[in-house]
Amino acid sequence: MSVRSVFPQLEQLLPRVSKPIQYVGGELGAVVKDWDATTVRWALMYPDAYEVGLPNQGVQILYEVLNEQDDVLAERTYAVWPDLEALMKEHGVPQFTVDAHRPVKAFDVLGLSFATELGYTNMLSALDLAGIPLNSADRGDDDPIVLAGGHASFNPEPIADFIDAAVLGDGEEAVLEITGIIREWKAEGRPGGRDELLLRLARTESIYVPRFYDVDYLPDGRIQRVVPNRPDVPFRVAKRTTMDLDAWPYPKKPLVPLAETVHERYAVEIFRGCTRGCRFCQAGMITRPVRERSITTVGQMVKEGLEFSGFSEVGLLSLSSADHSEIGDMCSGLAEQYEGTNVSLSLPSTRVDAFNIDLAQELSKNGRRTGLTFAPEGGSERIRKVINKMVTEEDLIRTVVTAYSNGWRQVKLYFMCGLPTETDDDVLQIGRMAHEVIKAGRVAAGTKDIRCTVSIGGFVPKPHTPFQWAPMERPEVIDARLKLLKQEINSDRSLGRAIGYRYHDGEPSLIEGLLSRGDRRVGAVIRRVWEKGGRFDGWSEHFSYARWVEACAEVLPGFGVDLDWFTTRERQHSEVLPWDHLDSGLDKDWLWQDWQDSMSEFEQDDCRWTPCFDCGVCPSMDTEIQIGPTGKKLLPLTPVNNLRVPV
């Protein structure tokens, strides 16, 4: 039976809300299929506003992979702002997709991609608006399978009550396997209903279905064990790893937004994974091993992506883009290919010790210098050893001098506050380092007209990292250090005027820490916060620390724990962690040893260039590091001497 669009009802509400264009769809690259001509139907959601969600690379890739299947339909949905949410409730308009404005409840799967745990309350709003029961146990055969993915899904326990399943790791092959299982189950007449479908998903051993696992607790609140409650599901669920990125050259037809978004560029992921070993970095740990996309595939993707989209910026994405074994040839080839056009190149993620004059010249060849962000992470050499960020102050000064000498007038430096063993002095040294950057930059540029922005984020311990056992610092300590840092930056007025200062205070970080390392008991807190009006917690103007603290005080004592128990408490090696049954491939003993090494300020090498140090990923996941160089060049692409890509 066809599913009707809700746009006629929605359209009447749009003149009454801000930025109505974000809800209308119709972007270049969008796909609308005949509902009745498809068998399996996905609604893909990035649980944040359109302006943040549309550029998300993961959702765009899955959207395209699924829609390439003839009998599969995939549409997108995003979080609606509170003004529209109120009107939708008043007028009975359900959560909708932006492609064909179909009600989300009608789809087979609602797939949510969580880059951050602060999107959990937005998920509850979407479920509520869609008419889907919040608790998975209350859903029937006609409700979609609520499926979580993204980095936060490596510990989905805080939302275990609300989701039906979670996928760990790469999604390209996973969504096709899930589609095949649903297709077969529907063809057989939906035997066994929803429970049978979830069981078939769980039997893959790579899809986690929380309802099939029970959690037992010790009297002191720690977890005793997490075990299957039926014999035909695995004790551990493994992550998915897509090994040949050249076989998955997506997105081929990127979505071009109608409304303003946070990123407007054609983005190509040039490699996946990182083995630098930064101890705070969950992304680097859970995406191992390193898998490079070949220079020829990158060149072809850029050519086709720009021709389709008309974007004027190419972003070469990865966790550390300048580490690609062919990054020099890649940048010079692309710069040569698009010389004389208005196409610019950017490396959104650039390590201090990997940026050099050749890259600087290629990135600025067309006269447009995109922003440069470097991440020393820690202000002192000591704290950088603790976090295994092997960057010296000399590296940083040399790098910014290179940038300023090549025409850049502003760089951004990213640091963290609240790191394990951190002292006031470690943070104050950020200010001293910023002063040195400005002094060296003025000499290199021959002018005082340069700037540096210091951006500070709060440290959050993440699952599957060596710091998963670490205690968090209290918000008032973080805020006091940030105040001292501001004073230090402004202690020299001449230098301080050239330094921008942006920071996130300690309160949102503490709540993110609660959600990132929480267990199933935290789900009741999330629901209470949502019931009290919590929405868009990743946005400072909507986040309420008091609301989260009050919800914790109301809910957690009933379980014999509190907010501090989940955040500022240090874990011990023997403790069962909420995510121990979810296998990222990393050996827990290796992570523990790296945690101990951090306390002794021992630096771990990058296994791309040194012998294996037994983190466990390659043998346990049956994978391997895939790096070049391939020996090939970016060209033979057809020269485009007179191309001007429209803005």
N, C-alpha and C positions, 0 to 999 in steps of 0.2 A: 504494500500500500504506500502511495506517495506521501511524503511528509511536506506539509505546507510551510512556506516562509512566514515568519512573524513580522516581516518588515512593514507591512501596512500598519500594524499596531505600534511598532517601534518608531516609525517615521513621525508620528504625531507627537512623540515625546522629545525628539531631538532638538527642536528650537528652544527647549527649556533647559538644556544642559550645556556645559562648557565643552569646547572642542568636539562638536557632533560628528565631524568628518571621520574621526577615528572609529566610528561604529558602522560606516556604510559599506566598506569593502570595495571591490572592483579594482584593486591595484594591478599594475602590470606584473605578470607572473602568477596571479591568482588563478585557481582552477575551480570550475563549477561543473559537476557531473550530474547526469540523470540518476536520481535516487533509485529508481526501479531497475536500472540497468546494472546495478552493482550488488555484490553479495555481502561484503564486509565493509563497515563504515566506521571511520575513526574521526573523533573530534580531538584535535591537538591543542593543548592549552599551555601557554606560558603564564603563570599566575601573577601577572603584574599588568600595568597599563600598556596599551597598544604601543606607545612611544618607546617602551623598554622591550616589550615582547616581540614586536615584528622583526627587528634585526637579529634576534637570537638564532645563531647558526644551527644549533641542534634541531630546533623545531623546523626551520626551513629545509634542512636535509631530509628529515623524516617525511615532511609534507610532500616533497618531490618523489622520494623513493616509493611511497605508498601510492601516489596518484599515477605513477607509471604502470601500475598493475591495472589491467583492463577492468577487472571486476571489483576493484577496491576504490573507495571514495574517502578522501581525507579533507577535512575543513578545519579552520582555525577559530579559536575563541580566546579572548583575553579578559582580564579582570575589568569590570566596569567601575567607574568612579562612584563615590557615595551618592552624588546627585542623581545619577541615572538609576542606581540601585533602588533608591527610595521610590522613584517614579515607576519602575518596573514592578515593584511589589504592589504599589497602589493600583496599577492598571492590569495586573495579571500577565505581564510579558515575561516569558522565561529566559534563562540564560541562552544565548544564541551564538551561532557561528557568524563570522563576518563575511564569509564567502557567499553563502546562499541564505543566511539568516534562518537556518533551521534550528529547532529546539535541540539543545544538547542531549536531553533525556532520550531522544529517539535513536541515538547512535549506539553501535555495539560496544565501542570502547571510548572512554574519556582518558586520554593520555596526558599526564601533567609532567612538565619538565621543571625540576626544582634546581636552580643554580644556587639558591640560598634558602635557608630554613625560614627566613622571615616572610616567605610567601604562603605559609600554612593557613593563616586566617583567610587569605583571599581564596584559597581552595574551598574552605567551608562556605564562604559567600556564594561561590559559583555553584556548589552542590545544592545549596538552599534555593537559589534562584531557579535552578534547573528542575527542582522538584524531585531530586534524587535523595533518598534518606542519607543523613550524615554518617550513620554507623553502617559499616558494610554488612553486619549481621542482620540488618533490617531490610536489605534490598531483595527484590524479587527477580524472577527470570527476565522481566522486561526492562530492568535497569541496566545501564551500561556497566561494563567492567571498568572500575576506576584504577588506573595503572600509573604508578609513579616511576619517573626516571630522572636522570641528571645526577649531579654530584651528591646532593643531599640524600639520594636514595640508598647510598652506602650505609646509612643508618636510618631506615624508615620507621623505627620502633615508636617514636613519638606520635606518628600518624597511623600506626598500625590499625587502630579502630576505624579509620576513615577510608583507607584504601583497600582494594581487593588484592592487589599484587604490586610487585616492584621489580624492575629490571636493573641490574647492576652493570655498569660499563657501557660499551658502545651499542648504539641502537639500530644501526642500518640493517644488520642481518636479523636482529632480535624481532623487529616489528614484522618482518616478512614471515618468520617462523610462527609468531603469535597469530598473524593473519591466516596462515595455513591451518592452524589448529581450530580457529573459530569457523573457518570455511567448512572444514570437514565435519565439525560438530553440528553445524546448521544443516548441512546436507543430509546428515543421518537423522534429522528430526529433533535435534536438541535433546538427546537422551540424558537422563539424570539431572537435567536442568542446570542451574547456575553452579551448583556444587561440583557436578561432573566436569564442567568446563574448567573450573579453577583447578581441579585435580589434574586434568590433562596438562594444564600450564605448569603446575608444580613438578610434574614428572619429568619435565625437560632438564631439571636440576640447575637451570639458569634463570628461573623466574620464581621469585619469593612470594608465597601466599601466606600472610601472617596468621590467618585463621587456622592453619594446619599446624601451628606451633604453640606450645604452652610455656609460660614463664613462671618459674618458682623463685621465691625470695627467701633470703635468710632473715633471722630476727632483727639484725642491725640494718636492714634495708638493702643490702647488696643482693645481686642476682645469684641464686644458687645454680640454676641451669636453665637452658632453653632447649626444649626437645620436641620432636614431632609428636602429634597426638593421634597419628594414624600410621600404619606400617608402610604405606606405599609412597611416602615423600622423603626426600633426602635429609640427612642430618645437617648438611651444609649446602649453601647455594652459592654457585660460582659466578663471577663476573664474565661478561661477554667482551671479547677482544677482536676487533676487525683488523686483520693483519695486512691486507693488500690495499692500501689507500688509493692506489692508481685505478683499482677496479670500481671505486666508488667516488667518481669525480663530481661531487655535489657541493653546493647547488649549481646546476647548469643554467637555470632560469630564475635568478634571485628575485625576490619580491621587492618592488619599488614602492615605497610608502606614499600615500596621499597626504598624510599629516606629518608634521615634523617628528623625527625620531632621534634617539640618542646617537645612532651611527647611520650615516648615509654613504655607503661605499660598497664596492664589490669585495667581499672578503673571501680569501682562499686559505684554508688550513694547510700549511705547508708541511707540517709534521704533527704527530700526536704523541703525547707522552713526554716525560722529562726524567733524567737520571742525575740531575745536579745534586739532588739530595737535600734540598732545603727542608729542615725538620718541621717547619710550621705548615708546609704547603701540601694540603690534601690533594689538590689537582695533580701535582707532580707524582705523588705516591700511587694514586689509584689508577692513573692512566698508563703506567708502565706496561710494556717496554716502549722505547722510542721507535716510532715507525715513520720514516720519511716518505713524503710524496715526491716523485721524481720531478726533476726540473722541466722535462718535456710536458708532463701532465699539467704542472702548474702553468706553464706558458699557454697551453691550449685552453685551460679553464679561464685564464684571464682574457684571452682573445674572445672567446665565445660569451663570457659573462658580461664584458663591456659592450659588445655589439648588441646584446639583448637588452641590457638595462639602461645604458646611457650614463651610468655613474662616471664621475670624473676622479674618483680616488680608488686605488687598489690597496686593500689591507692584507698584508702577508701575515697570517695569524699562526700562533702556536704559543706554548707557555714561555718560550724563549727563542723568538724567531731567528735571531742572529746566530744561533747554534746549528742551523741547517748546514750540512756539509757542503752544499753548493750555493749558499746564500750570496756570495760575491758574484758568481756568474748569473744567478737568478736576477739580482738587482740590476746589474749592468746590462743584461739582455733586455729586461723590461724597459729600463730607462732609454736604451737605444731604440727599441721598438716604438716607443711612444714619444720620442723626442720631437718637439715642434707641435705637440698637441697640448691640451689642457689636462692630461691625465697625470696624476701625481701618485707616488708610492709612499706607503707608510708601514712601519714595523711597530705595531701597537705595544709589543712586549719585547723590550731590548735590554739585555744584561749590560751592566756597566763595563764589564771586562770583555765584551764581544763586539762593541761598537768601535769602528775605526774610520780613518779618513776616507778610505775607498767607499765605504757604505755611505758616509756623509755626503760625498760628492754625487753618488748615484741617486740618493734620495732627494737631492735638491736640484737635479739636472734641469728640470723644466721650470725652475724658478719658484716653485711652490714648496715651501718647507712646512710639512705637517708637524704636528706637535711631537716632541720627544719626551718620553717619560722613562726615567731610570729608577731602579728600586734597590738602593743599598740596604733597606729594611731596618738596619740597626745603626745607631750613631757612633758606637765605639767599636774598635777592633775586637775587644773581648766579647761583646754581645753578638757580633757577627760570627765568631767562632762557635758560640753556643748554638746558634740557629743554622750553622753550616752554610752561611752565605759568604762564600770565599771571594770577597771583594775588598780590596784595600782602599784607603783614602787616596793613595797615589793613582789607583785605577780610576777612581771617580774624577779626580782633578784632570787627569789626562783626557778623559772622555768628554767632559764639559768644555775643556779648552778646544778640543776638536770640533765640537758643535758650534761654539761661539766663533771660532776662526772661519767656519764655513757658512757664516751668514745667519745662523740662528740667533735670536735675541732673547729667547725664553726657553728654559727647560723646567721640567717638573721632577721633583725627587720624592719618592714614596718611602715612608718609614712606618714602623709599627711601635706601639707603646703597650706595655704590659707583658712583655716577653719573659719567659722563665729566667730567674736570677737577676732580672733587671734592677738597676739602682737609679736614683735621681741623676747621677753623673752620666750614666749611659745615655739618658735622654737629653741632658744638657749638651752633650757633644754633638747632637744633631744641629743645634744652633751654631756651634763653632764651625762645623763642617760647611754649613750654608754660607757663613762668612767667607771661608776660604774659597768656595766656589765663585762667589761674586768677585772677590779680589783677583783670582786667576782669570776669570772671564773678562773683566775689564781690561786687563793687560792684553789678552789674546785678541779681543775685538777692537782695541784701540779707542774705546768709547765707554762712558758710564751708562749708556742707554741699553742695558741688559737687565734681565730679571730672572729670578729663580723662584719657583713655588714649592714650598715644603708642605707635603700632604701627609697627615698622620692618621693611620687606622688603628683600631684596637685589636690586639691579638686575641684570637679565638682558637682554643685547642680543638682539633678536628679528629674524628675517627680515622683509623688506618694510617696514622702518622706517629712518629716517635713521641710527639707531644700529647698523644691521646691520654696519657696518665697525668699530665701537668695540672697544677692548680691555676685558677685564674686570679688575677689581681682584682681587688675591689674597686668599684667605679670612683670612689672618692680619692683613692691613691692615684689612679690614672689622671683624673681631672687636676689634681694638685701638680703632677709632673708636667702636664700640658701648659698649665699656667706659668710654671717656672721656665719652660721652654720659650714661651712667648716673650717673657722678660729677657731671656738670654739673646734671642734674635734681635730685640730692639735695644740691647745694651750699647750697640754702636749705631747711632742714628743714620749715618751715611750708608752703611751696609744694610741696615734693617729696612730702609725705604725701598730697597730693590728686592726684598724677599717677601713673597706672599705666603700666608700661613693659613692652611685649612686643616681642620681636624674633626674627627668623630669622637665625642666624649665616651666615657666608659660604660654608660648605661645600656645602649643598644647592644654593645659587644657582650655584656653579661647575659642578656636574654638570648642572643644568638648562641652563646655557649650552652645555655640550658637546653636549647632545642637541638643543637648539634650532637651533644653527648647524652641526651635524655633517653629514657626507656618508655615503656608503654604507659606508665603512670603520668607522664607529662601530657599525654593526650587530653586528659581532663582539664589541665590548665589551658591548653590551646582553645578548647571549646568554651571555657568560661570567659576567656579574653574576648573571643569572637562574640559571645552573647552580650558582653558589655560594650560592644561597638568597635572592637579591634579590626582594623582594615589597613592595608598598605603599610605594614610595619617596617618595611625597608625604606620608607620615606620619612625624613625627620619631622616634617610638619604633621604627620599622622600618627607617628609612634608615641606611645604613652608608657613610660617606664612604670609609673604609679599603677597603671591598670594591670600590668604583668605581675608586679610585686603583690598587689592585692589578690589576684587570682591564685598565685602560688600560696599565699598565706591561708586562703580559704580551702584549697584543695589538698595540698601536699601533706599537711600534718596527719590527715586521715590515713596516709600510707606510711607514717613514721619517718618522713624525710622532709627536707625544706629546700629552698632555693640555693642556699650555700652548699648543701650536700651535693648538688649536681654541678656546681660551678667552681667554688673556691677550694674544694677538697682535692687533695692529691690521691690518685689511685695507686694501688699496690699491684705488683706483678701477678699475684695469685688471684686477683679479682676477676670474675667473669664480667666482661664488658658487654653491653647490650647488643653489639654488632659482631660478637665473636663467631656466630654461626653463619655470617655472611663473608664469603671468601674473596678478598681482593687480590689474592695471590701472594701477598706479603707475609712472610713468616713472623709470627707474633714475638718469638724470642729475638729475632733480628731487630725488630722495632724496639723492643725493650733495651737491647744492648746499645742501640743508637741513642736512646733516651739517656742511658747512663753515660755514654760518651759525651753527650752534650754538656753534662754537668762538669766533666773534666776538660771541656773546651777543646775536644778532639775533632778535627776536620776529616770528613769522609770524602773520598774522591768520586769522580764521575765515572761510572763503569762503561761509558761509551769509549773511553780512551785508556782505561786501565783494566786489569783482570777483574773478573766477576767477584763481587764481595757477598754473594749468597743472600740477597734479599728474598729470594724464593719465587719471584714472579715467573721467570722463564720456564723452569722445570714444572712448576705446579699448574701453569696455564697452558703448557705446551706451545710457548711462543718464543720469540727471539728478537733481539735488537735488529732493526732494519735501517741501515744508514748507507749513504753513498760514500764517495762520489760515484755517479754513474758513468762519468767520462763523456756525457752528451752535453750539448749546448741547448740553450733555450730556443734559439732560432734553429730550424728553418720555418719560422712563421713568415707570412708574406709581409714585406715592409709596408708601413702605413704612413708615408711621408706627409700626406695632406689631411690626415684624419683629425677632425675636431669633434670630440665627444661632447654632446650637449650637457650642460649642467642640469 
